[in-house]
Amino acid sequence: MSYGYEPPKQDKGGSWSEVFAITRIAFGLLFPFLAAMVGLLLLIILTIVLFAQHPALALLVLIPIASGIYYLLRRERLAHEDEVDRLGLS
């Protein structure tokens, strides 16, 4: 006879599936940054190797980077000008 008293039940510990799920989420969040860092490192190594062969070959890596930066800056400037025109501030 327990007279209505029940001792608290033991809480079940975490399972391996929870550990793997949390690990997967963490790597999913960090993967884009890790991929960008590895890509940048490979790009720097490629630039150094090409520069060691001949200085003009390093431009093969630098020209696409510079043109990408120019494209992004131009796109932002045009978007800003469109916004200013839409608001009638000019």
Secondary structure, DSSP 8 states (H G I E B T S, - for coil): --TT-----------HHHHHHHHHHHHHHHHHHHHHHHHHHHHHHHHHHHHHH-GGGGHHHHHHHHHHHHHHHHHHHHHHHHHHHHHT--
